[in-house]
Amino acid sequence: MEKPLSALLAAIEHTRVRMDDAPADGTTGDPVISSLAFDSRDVTAGTLFFALPGTHTTGNKFIPTAIMAGAAAVVFQDEWSETIKFAIIAALDVRGEDVPLIRVADARFVMAPISATFYDWPSKKLVVIGVTGTEGKSSTVSFIWQLLRLSGKKAGFISTVEYSLGREAIANPQHQTTPEAPIIQRQLAQMLAAGCEYAVVESSSHGLSPRTNRTGCIDYDCAVFMNVTLEHLEFHKTFAQYRDDKANLFRKLDECDHRKVIGGRETTVSAFGIVNLEDESAPYFAAATTHPVFGFTTGGTAGKQTGKPLPPIPGDMPYLAAHDITATHNDLRFTVRGQQGLDGGELTITAPTPGAFNAYNIMAALLAVFRLTGTPLDEIAPHTGRLVPILGRMTVIDHRQPFEVIVDYAHTPSSFETIFPPIRKRCAGKMLCVFGSGGERDTEKRPLQGEIAARFCDVIILADEDPRGEDPAELLAQIAAGAEKAGKVQGKDLLIIPDRPAAIRHALSLAGTGDIVLLLGKAHENSIIYKDHVMPYDEIREAEHALGEMGY
């Protein structure tokens, strides 16, 4: 892939800036761009480098490194210090050639139009499904992708846990849910090159926010809303802004004309939305688009028990309703029927996906595939028996030990309220849980995590999750305060063991016949991030090793 710089810059409003002191021999012209990068370590000859502002530093500091690595041009924002200016001049002098330096108002924002242009707007040649929500995004994305493939469609997907560029799913090594624009546009282009007609994109609130614009130039055709609860206030500041940023996914349906070239054929995709009718924000999301919206509900039987009445179902919205939900530690069964004009009769759904909450994820996936492909619901439903749950979502670790060990990504108060009640209900013995909370993230949720866990679990062990730049001890103390408020006593049924592998081993040592041990918050992630280092880490493997050490 190659594009002249001028073609990429035509996609944005920009101000070209030259440093008076920079050498210029007049031979630069319009350099050909062969790659995009926002990390100077990824720069090679021909790269357009984006110098992005950061939390702890500025990307402008790395412009000299990018120039020395062969960057063909640089996009930056803000003024730079005299130190950085002279370092840039020195790098240009060593290179012996001019490098265009383009200053823009927001370097991260312009990555989206530049990236989409560089990769020839791949989302205009794919049917794109976006899934947003505080919880359930990754599973729903995976289930939509799997059901599309089981229905004979060529599809790819991008999610927190794994991704597919048209072939089998592979693990996602990053912690980032929705990648930066150059990565997501490249992956969409790779799906297209592999023959995909559908792309499913996990679309986080960060990715949908205009502050990052990661999804700014994606033409979505289907928007799926799972839920919205208290989370990420360190970024969005208020719940209202958090919800508003998520609703951008539905607004995007109205920004696109949905005239696409799919598989070499011109077509118009009938855009639509899907909402979880049990979430009180469902009407807000439905109102964010003029396109048809469909719903799904379990009547409150698979979600968290808040004691509040369910929101009323809009009188004219077609929806799927689930009932008779039965969930065990390794499978799920329920009956579903279309309502208010949504035909298909009564269908029995069986899936090897533990957790009653997966009824939401499966119904959303059924609706998406049904509407996108035109395949009748009764033809899609049997495929649910072949769904593969994603790693780290109610993953059972079975070494024939006399107690259950479950690994899950639950890390919010809402997700705790969702997974704890059904597990508590079927637990014959004690419930023990190991968890922490992410540093440099929303602090309000920490005592709530402790309080909710204390209501359901007999023993709580607090351990490092991703402290980042925070003091790990202080972070865990904030969670402990909530647990103590609910009656737990430190040193008795509330333990603080920052070292996570040690915490897991201690939890397993306390477990007996009929007990359930929950390891929460890390799941699929492959590291624990500290202030001064990143520790490689695999929660599932750690639990397996610990059980092996115990003789199981």
C-alpha positions as CSV (number, residue, x, y, z in Angstrom):
1,M,0.0,0.0,0.0
2,E,1.4,3.4,-1.0
3,K,-0.1,6.9,-1.2
4,P,1.4,10.3,-1.9
5,L,1.4,12.5,1.2
6,S,-0.7,15.1,-0.6
7,A,-3.5,12.6,-1.1
8,L,-3.6,11.8,2.6
9,L,-3.4,15.4,3.7
10,A,-6.3,16.2,1.4
11,A,-8.5,14.2,3.8
12,I,-8.0,16.7,6.6
13,E,-7.9,20.4,7.2
14,H,-4.3,21.1,8.1
15,T,-1.7,23.8,8.5
16,R,1.7,22.9,7.0
17,V,4.5,24.2,9.3
18,R,8.2,24.6,8.5
19,M,10.9,25.4,11.0
20,D,12.9,28.3,9.8
21,D,16.1,26.7,11.0
22,A,15.4,23.3,9.3
23,P,17.6,22.5,6.3
24,A,15.7,22.3,3.0
25,D,17.2,21.3,-0.3
26,G,14.0,21.6,-2.3
27,T,14.0,17.9,-3.2
28,T,11.4,16.7,-0.8
29,G,8.4,17.3,-3.0
30,D,5.5,15.0,-2.3
31,P,6.9,11.9,-0.5
32,V,5.3,8.6,-1.1
33,I,3.9,7.1,2.2
34,S,4.2,3.3,2.5
35,S,3.1,2.9,6.2
36,L,1.6,4.6,9.1
37,A,2.8,4.6,12.7
38,F,2.1,6.4,16.0
39,D,4.9,4.6,17.9
40,S,8.4,5.7,16.9
41,R,9.6,2.2,17.4
42,D,7.5,1.1,14.4
43,V,8.8,3.7,12.0
44,T,10.7,2.6,8.9
45,A,11.6,4.2,5.6
46,G,8.5,5.7,4.1
47,T,6.4,5.9,7.3
48,L,4.1,8.8,8.1
49,F,4.6,9.2,11.8
50,F,1.9,10.7,14.1
51,A,3.4,12.4,17.2
52,L,0.5,12.0,19.7
53,P,0.0,13.8,23.0
54,G,0.3,11.4,26.0
55,T,-0.7,11.2,29.6
56,H,2.9,11.2,30.9
57,T,4.9,12.6,27.9
58,T,4.4,14.1,24.4
59,G,4.9,12.4,21.1
60,N,6.8,15.4,19.9
61,K,9.7,14.2,22.0
62,F,10.0,11.2,19.6
63,I,10.0,13.1,16.3
64,P,13.8,13.1,16.1
65,T,13.8,9.3,16.6
66,A,11.2,8.9,13.9
67,I,13.2,11.1,11.5
68,M,16.4,9.1,12.1
69,A,14.4,5.8,11.5
70,G,13.4,7.0,8.1
71,A,10.0,8.7,8.5
72,A,8.9,10.3,5.2
73,A,6.7,12.9,7.0
74,V,5.5,13.8,10.5
75,V,2.1,14.9,11.8
76,F,2.2,16.7,15.1
77,Q,0.3,19.1,17.4
78,D,1.1,21.7,19.9
79,E,4.4,23.7,20.2
80,W,7.6,21.9,21.1
81,S,10.2,23.0,23.6
82,E,13.5,24.5,22.4
83,T,15.2,21.2,23.4
84,I,13.0,19.2,21.1
85,K,13.3,21.8,18.3
86,F,17.1,21.5,18.3
87,A,16.9,17.7,18.5
88,I,14.7,17.7,15.4
89,I,17.1,20.1,13.6
90,A,20.0,17.8,14.4
91,A,18.1,14.7,13.2
92,L,17.3,16.5,9.9
93,D,20.9,17.5,9.5
94,V,22.0,13.9,9.9
95,R,19.4,12.7,7.5
96,G,20.6,15.3,5.0
97,E,17.1,15.7,3.5
98,D,14.0,17.6,4.3
99,V,11.1,15.9,6.1
100,P,7.7,17.5,5.9
101,L,6.4,18.5,9.3
102,I,2.6,19.0,9.4
103,R,1.0,20.6,12.4
104,V,-2.7,20.0,13.1
105,A,-5.1,20.9,15.8
106,D,-5.5,17.3,17.0
107,A,-3.0,14.7,15.8
108,R,-5.0,11.7,17.1
109,F,-8.2,12.9,15.6
110,V,-6.7,13.2,12.0
111,M,-5.4,9.7,12.2
112,A,-8.8,8.4,11.3
113,P,-9.4,10.2,7.9
114,I,-5.7,9.7,7.0
115,S,-5.8,6.0,7.8
116,A,-9.1,5.4,6.1
117,T,-7.7,7.2,3.0
118,F,-4.4,5.3,3.1
119,Y,-6.3,1.9,3.2
120,D,-8.9,3.0,0.6
121,W,-11.8,3.2,3.0
122,P,-12.3,-0.6,3.6
123,S,-15.5,-0.1,5.6
124,K,-17.2,1.1,2.4
125,K,-16.6,-2.4,1.1
126,L,-17.7,-4.4,4.1
127,V,-20.9,-4.8,6.1
128,V,-19.8,-3.5,9.5
129,I,-21.4,-4.4,12.8
130,G,-20.4,-2.4,15.9
131,V,-21.0,-3.7,19.5
132,T,-20.9,-1.4,22.5
133,G,-21.6,-1.8,26.2
134,T,-20.0,-1.8,29.6
135,E,-20.2,-5.6,29.7
136,G,-20.7,-8.3,27.2
137,K,-19.1,-6.7,24.1
138,S,-16.4,-9.3,23.5
139,S,-18.7,-12.3,23.8
140,T,-21.3,-10.7,21.6
141,V,-18.8,-9.8,19.0
142,S,-17.5,-13.4,19.0
143,F,-21.0,-14.9,18.8
144,I,-22.0,-12.7,15.9
145,W,-18.8,-13.6,14.0
146,Q,-19.3,-17.3,14.8
147,L,-22.9,-17.3,13.7
148,L,-22.1,-15.5,10.5
149,R,-19.5,-18.1,9.7
150,L,-21.8,-21.0,10.7
151,S,-24.3,-19.4,8.3
152,G,-21.8,-19.6,5.4
153,K,-20.6,-16.0,5.4
154,K,-17.0,-14.9,5.3
155,A,-16.4,-12.6,8.2
156,G,-13.7,-11.1,10.4
157,F,-13.8,-9.4,13.8
158,I,-11.9,-7.2,16.2
159,S,-12.3,-7.5,20.0
160,T,-10.5,-7.2,23.4
161,V,-9.8,-10.9,23.7
162,E,-9.0,-12.0,20.1
163,Y,-9.5,-11.1,16.5
164,S,-9.8,-12.6,13.0
165,L,-8.8,-11.1,9.7
166,G,-10.9,-13.7,7.8
167,R,-9.4,-16.9,9.1
168,E,-9.4,-18.5,12.6
169,A,-9.4,-16.3,15.7
170,I,-6.1,-15.5,17.3
171,A,-5.3,-13.9,20.7
172,N,-5.2,-10.1,20.9
173,P,-1.9,-9.2,22.7
174,Q,-3.0,-5.7,23.5
175,H,-5.1,-4.4,26.5
176,Q,-6.8,-1.9,24.2
177,T,-10.4,-2.8,23.2
178,T,-10.8,-0.7,20.1
179,P,-7.4,-0.1,18.5
180,E,-6.1,3.3,17.3
181,A,-7.4,4.3,13.8
182,P,-4.3,3.1,11.8
183,I,-4.6,-0.4,13.3
184,I,-8.3,-0.8,12.9
185,Q,-8.3,0.5,9.3
186,R,-5.4,-1.8,8.4
187,Q,-7.2,-4.8,9.9
188,L,-10.4,-4.0,8.0
189,A,-8.4,-3.8,4.8
190,Q,-6.8,-7.2,5.6
191,M,-10.2,-8.7,6.2
192,L,-11.3,-7.3,2.8
193,A,-8.2,-8.7,1.1
194,A,-9.0,-12.1,2.7
195,G,-12.4,-12.1,1.0
196,C,-14.5,-11.0,4.0
197,E,-17.9,-9.4,3.4
198,Y,-18.6,-8.8,7.1
199,A,-16.6,-7.2,9.9
200,V,-17.6,-7.2,13.6
201,V,-16.0,-4.4,15.6
202,E,-16.0,-4.2,19.4
203,S,-16.6,-0.5,19.8
204,S,-15.6,0.9,23.2
205,S,-16.6,4.3,24.7
206,H,-13.0,5.4,24.3
207,G,-13.0,4.4,20.6
208,L,-16.3,6.1,20.0
209,S,-15.3,9.4,21.7
210,P,-14.4,12.3,19.4
211,R,-11.4,12.8,21.8
212,T,-9.8,9.7,20.2
213,N,-11.8,9.3,17.0
214,R,-10.6,5.8,16.6
215,T,-13.9,4.8,14.9
216,G,-14.3,8.2,13.2
217,C,-14.1,6.9,9.7
218,I,-15.8,3.5,10.0
219,D,-19.1,3.1,8.1
220,Y,-21.2,1.1,10.5
221,D,-24.3,-0.7,9.2
222,C,-25.5,-2.4,12.5
223,A,-25.2,-0.9,16.0
224,V,-25.6,-3.2,19.0
225,F,-26.1,-1.8,22.6
226,M,-25.6,-4.3,25.4
227,N,-25.7,-2.1,28.6
228,V,-24.2,1.0,30.2
229,T,-23.2,1.2,33.9
230,L,-20.7,3.1,36.0
231,E,-17.2,2.8,34.4
232,H,-14.4,4.8,32.9
233,L,-15.2,8.0,34.7
234,E,-11.5,8.8,34.7
235,F,-11.8,9.4,31.0
236,H,-15.4,10.5,30.4
237,K,-15.7,12.4,33.8
238,T,-19.5,11.9,34.0
239,F,-21.9,9.1,33.4
240,A,-23.9,11.3,31.0
241,Q,-20.8,11.8,28.9
242,Y,-19.9,8.1,29.0
243,R,-23.3,7.2,27.8
244,D,-23.3,9.9,25.2
245,D,-20.0,8.7,23.7
246,K,-21.3,5.2,23.5
247,A,-24.4,6.4,21.7
248,N,-22.2,7.8,18.9
249,L,-22.3,4.2,17.5
250,F,-26.0,4.6,16.8
251,R,-25.5,8.2,15.5
252,K,-23.0,6.9,13.0
253,L,-25.8,4.8,11.4
254,D,-27.3,8.1,10.2
255,E,-23.9,9.6,9.1
256,C,-23.4,6.9,6.4
257,D,-25.4,6.3,3.2
258,H,-24.8,2.6,3.4
259,R,-24.2,2.3,-0.4
260,K,-21.4,-0.2,-0.5
261,V,-19.5,-2.5,-2.9
262,I,-19.7,-5.9,-1.3
263,G,-17.9,-8.7,-3.0
264,G,-17.6,-6.6,-6.1
265,R,-21.3,-5.8,-6.3
266,E,-22.9,-2.5,-5.5
267,T,-25.6,-2.8,-2.9
268,T,-27.4,-0.7,-0.2
269,V,-27.3,-2.2,3.2
270,S,-30.4,-1.7,5.4
271,A,-29.0,-0.3,8.6
272,F,-30.5,-1.0,12.0
273,G,-29.8,-1.0,15.7
274,I,-30.2,-3.6,18.5
275,V,-30.8,-2.7,22.2
276,N,-31.0,-4.5,25.5
277,L,-34.5,-3.7,26.6
278,E,-33.6,-4.4,30.3
279,D,-31.2,-1.4,30.4
280,E,-32.9,1.8,31.3
281,S,-30.7,3.6,28.7
282,A,-32.2,1.5,25.8
283,P,-34.6,4.3,24.7
284,Y,-31.7,6.8,24.7
285,F,-29.7,4.6,22.3
286,A,-32.7,3.8,20.2
287,A,-33.5,7.5,19.8
288,A,-29.9,8.2,18.6
289,T,-30.7,6.8,15.1
290,T,-33.6,7.2,12.6
291,H,-33.0,3.6,11.4
292,P,-35.1,0.7,12.7
293,V,-34.2,-0.7,16.1
294,F,-34.8,-4.2,17.5
295,G,-34.7,-5.3,21.1
296,F,-34.1,-8.3,23.3
297,T,-34.9,-9.2,26.9
298,T,-34.9,-12.0,29.4
299,G,-37.6,-10.4,31.5
300,G,-35.0,-9.7,34.1
301,T,-34.2,-13.4,34.8
302,A,-30.6,-13.4,33.5
303,G,-29.3,-10.0,34.8
304,K,-28.4,-8.4,38.0
305,Q,-31.2,-8.3,40.6
306,T,-31.6,-4.6,41.4
307,G,-35.1,-4.7,42.7
308,K,-36.1,-2.0,40.3
309,P,-38.9,-2.6,37.8
310,L,-37.8,-3.3,34.3
311,P,-38.1,-0.4,31.8
312,P,-41.3,-0.5,29.7
313,I,-40.9,-2.0,26.2
314,P,-41.7,0.4,23.4
315,G,-45.1,-0.4,21.9
316,D,-43.9,-0.8,18.4
317,M,-40.4,-2.2,18.7
318,P,-39.9,-5.8,17.5
319,Y,-38.0,-7.9,20.0
320,L,-36.8,-11.3,21.2
321,A,-38.0,-12.5,24.6
322,A,-36.2,-15.3,26.4
323,H,-37.6,-17.5,29.2
324,D,-37.0,-20.8,31.0
325,I,-33.3,-20.0,31.3
326,T,-31.2,-22.8,32.8
327,A,-27.5,-22.3,33.3
328,T,-24.9,-24.7,34.7
329,H,-21.2,-24.4,35.0
330,N,-20.7,-25.5,31.4
331,D,-23.8,-24.9,29.4
332,L,-26.9,-22.7,28.9
333,R,-30.4,-23.5,27.7
334,F,-33.4,-21.2,27.2
335,T,-36.4,-20.6,25.0
336,V,-36.8,-17.6,22.8
337,R,-39.8,-16.1,20.9
338,G,-40.2,-13.1,18.6
339,Q,-42.6,-10.4,19.7
340,Q,-44.4,-7.5,18.1
341,G,-44.1,-8.6,14.5
342,L,-40.8,-10.4,14.8
343,D,-41.6,-13.9,13.4
344,G,-39.8,-17.1,13.9
345,G,-41.9,-19.1,16.4
346,E,-40.7,-20.5,19.7
347,L,-37.1,-21.6,19.5
348,T,-35.0,-23.7,21.9
349,I,-31.5,-22.4,22.3
350,T,-28.7,-24.6,23.7
351,A,-25.1,-23.4,23.9
352,P,-21.9,-24.6,25.6
353,T,-21.5,-21.2,27.2
354,P,-21.7,-21.1,31.0
355,G,-23.4,-18.1,32.6
356,A,-27.1,-17.1,32.4
357,F,-26.0,-13.6,31.2
358,N,-24.9,-15.2,27.9
359,A,-28.6,-15.3,27.0
360,Y,-28.3,-11.5,26.3
361,N,-25.2,-12.0,24.1
362,I,-26.7,-14.8,22.1
363,M,-30.0,-13.0,21.5
364,A,-28.2,-9.9,20.3
365,A,-26.1,-12.1,18.0
366,L,-29.2,-13.9,16.7
367,L,-30.9,-10.6,15.8
368,A,-27.8,-9.2,14.1
369,V,-27.2,-12.3,11.8
370,F,-31.0,-12.6,11.1
371,R,-31.3,-9.0,10.0
372,L,-28.0,-8.8,8.1
373,T,-28.3,-12.1,6.2
374,G,-32.0,-12.6,5.8
375,T,-31.6,-16.1,7.2
376,P,-34.7,-17.2,9.2
377,L,-34.2,-17.4,13.0
378,D,-35.1,-21.0,13.1
379,E,-32.2,-21.8,10.7
380,I,-29.7,-19.8,12.8
381,A,-30.8,-21.0,16.2
382,P,-29.4,-24.6,15.8
383,H,-25.9,-23.1,15.3
384,T,-25.8,-21.8,18.9
385,G,-25.0,-25.4,20.0
386,R,-21.6,-25.0,18.2
387,L,-20.7,-21.6,19.7
388,V,-17.3,-21.6,21.4
389,P,-17.1,-19.3,24.5
390,I,-14.2,-16.9,24.5
391,L,-11.2,-17.3,26.8
392,G,-11.6,-15.8,30.2
393,R,-15.3,-15.4,30.2
394,M,-16.6,-17.9,32.8
395,T,-13.8,-20.2,31.9
396,V,-13.8,-23.3,34.1
397,I,-10.5,-24.8,35.2
398,D,-11.0,-28.5,35.8
399,H,-8.2,-30.6,37.1
400,R,-10.6,-33.0,38.8
401,Q,-10.3,-31.0,42.1
402,P,-13.2,-31.3,44.5
403,F,-14.1,-27.6,44.1
404,E,-14.8,-25.3,41.1
405,V,-12.3,-22.8,39.8
406,I,-13.7,-20.1,37.4
407,V,-11.8,-17.4,35.6
408,D,-13.8,-14.3,34.4
409,Y,-13.1,-10.8,33.3
410,A,-15.7,-9.3,35.7
411,H,-14.2,-6.0,37.1
412,T,-17.0,-3.6,37.6
413,P,-19.7,-3.3,40.2
414,S,-22.4,-4.2,37.6
415,S,-20.6,-7.3,36.4
416,F,-20.2,-8.4,40.0
417,E,-23.9,-8.0,40.5
418,T,-24.5,-10.1,37.4
419,I,-22.2,-13.1,38.0
420,F,-22.3,-13.5,41.8
421,P,-26.1,-14.2,42.4
422,P,-26.5,-17.3,40.1
423,I,-23.2,-18.7,41.3
424,R,-24.1,-18.1,45.0
425,K,-27.4,-19.8,44.3
426,R,-25.9,-23.1,43.1
427,C,-22.8,-23.1,45.4
428,A,-23.0,-25.9,47.9
429,G,-20.1,-24.7,50.0
430,K,-18.1,-21.5,50.3
431,M,-17.5,-18.8,47.6
432,L,-14.0,-17.4,47.5
433,C,-12.9,-14.7,45.1
434,V,-9.7,-13.1,44.1
435,F,-9.7,-9.7,42.4
436,G,-8.3,-6.1,42.4
437,S,-8.9,-3.0,40.4
438,G,-7.1,-1.1,37.6
439,G,-4.9,1.8,38.5
440,E,-5.3,5.2,36.9
441,R,-8.9,4.3,36.2
442,D,-12.3,5.1,37.8
443,T,-11.8,5.2,41.6
444,E,-15.5,5.4,42.6
445,K,-16.1,1.8,41.7
446,R,-13.4,0.4,44.1
447,P,-15.4,0.4,47.4
448,L,-18.5,-0.7,45.4
449,Q,-16.5,-3.7,44.2
450,G,-15.6,-4.6,47.7
451,E,-19.1,-4.1,49.1
452,I,-20.8,-6.2,46.4
453,A,-18.2,-9.0,46.7
454,A,-18.7,-9.0,50.5
455,R,-22.4,-9.6,50.2
456,F,-22.0,-12.8,48.1
457,C,-18.6,-14.2,48.9
458,D,-17.4,-16.0,52.1
459,V,-13.8,-15.1,51.6
460,I,-12.3,-12.1,49.6
461,I,-8.7,-12.0,48.7
462,L,-7.5,-8.7,47.1
463,A,-4.6,-8.8,44.7
464,D,-2.9,-6.6,42.1
465,E,-4.7,-6.2,38.8
466,D,-3.0,-3.4,36.9
467,P,-1.8,-0.8,39.5
468,R,0.0,1.2,36.8
469,G,1.3,4.4,38.4
470,E,-0.7,4.1,41.6
471,D,0.4,2.8,45.0
472,P,-0.9,-0.8,44.9
473,A,-1.4,-0.9,48.7
474,E,-3.6,2.3,48.7
475,L,-5.6,1.0,45.7
476,L,-6.4,-2.3,47.4
477,A,-7.2,-0.5,50.7
478,Q,-9.9,1.5,48.8
479,I,-11.6,-1.8,47.8
480,A,-11.1,-3.2,51.3
481,A,-13.0,-0.3,52.8
482,G,-16.1,-1.3,50.9
483,A,-15.8,-4.9,51.9
484,E,-15.4,-3.9,55.6
485,K,-18.4,-1.7,55.3
486,A,-20.4,-4.8,54.3
487,G,-19.1,-6.7,57.4
488,K,-15.8,-8.4,56.3
489,V,-12.9,-8.4,58.7
490,Q,-9.3,-8.1,57.6
491,G,-7.2,-11.1,58.6
492,K,-10.3,-13.2,58.8
493,D,-12.5,-13.3,55.7
494,L,-10.9,-10.4,54.0
495,L,-7.2,-10.8,53.0
496,I,-4.9,-8.5,51.1
497,I,-2.2,-10.4,49.2
498,P,-0.9,-8.0,46.4
499,D,1.2,-10.7,44.7
500,R,-1.5,-12.2,42.5
501,P,0.1,-15.7,42.0
502,A,0.4,-16.0,45.7
503,A,-3.1,-14.8,46.2
504,I,-4.4,-17.5,43.8
505,R,-2.5,-20.2,45.6
506,H,-3.8,-19.1,49.0
507,A,-7.4,-19.0,47.7
508,L,-7.1,-22.6,46.3
509,S,-5.5,-23.8,49.6
510,L,-8.6,-22.6,51.5
511,A,-11.1,-24.3,49.1
512,G,-12.8,-27.5,50.0
513,T,-15.4,-29.9,48.6
514,G,-18.3,-28.0,47.0
515,D,-16.6,-24.6,47.2
516,I,-16.3,-22.2,44.2
517,V,-13.2,-20.1,43.7
518,L,-13.6,-17.1,41.4
519,L,-10.5,-15.4,39.8
520,L,-11.8,-12.1,38.5
521,G,-10.5,-9.1,36.5
522,K,-7.5,-10.4,34.5
523,A,-9.0,-13.3,32.4
524,H,-7.4,-13.1,28.9
525,E,-4.9,-10.3,29.6
526,N,-1.3,-11.3,29.3
527,S,0.4,-9.0,31.8
528,I,0.1,-7.0,35.0
529,I,1.1,-3.4,34.6
530,Y,3.1,-1.7,37.3
531,K,4.5,1.8,37.5
532,D,8.1,0.8,36.6
533,H,7.6,-2.6,34.8
534,V,5.2,-4.9,33.0
535,M,5.0,-8.4,34.4
536,P,4.1,-11.2,31.9
537,Y,1.1,-13.0,33.4
538,D,-1.5,-15.6,32.4
539,E,-4.4,-16.1,34.9
540,I,-5.6,-19.4,33.5
541,R,-2.1,-20.9,33.3
542,E,-1.4,-19.6,36.8
543,A,-4.4,-21.3,38.2
544,E,-3.6,-24.6,36.3
545,H,0.0,-24.5,37.7
546,A,-1.3,-23.9,41.2
547,L,-3.7,-26.8,41.0
548,G,-0.9,-29.0,39.6
549,E,1.3,-28.0,42.6
550,M,-1.5,-29.2,44.9
551,G,-1.5,-32.6,43.2
552,Y,-4.5,-32.1,40.9
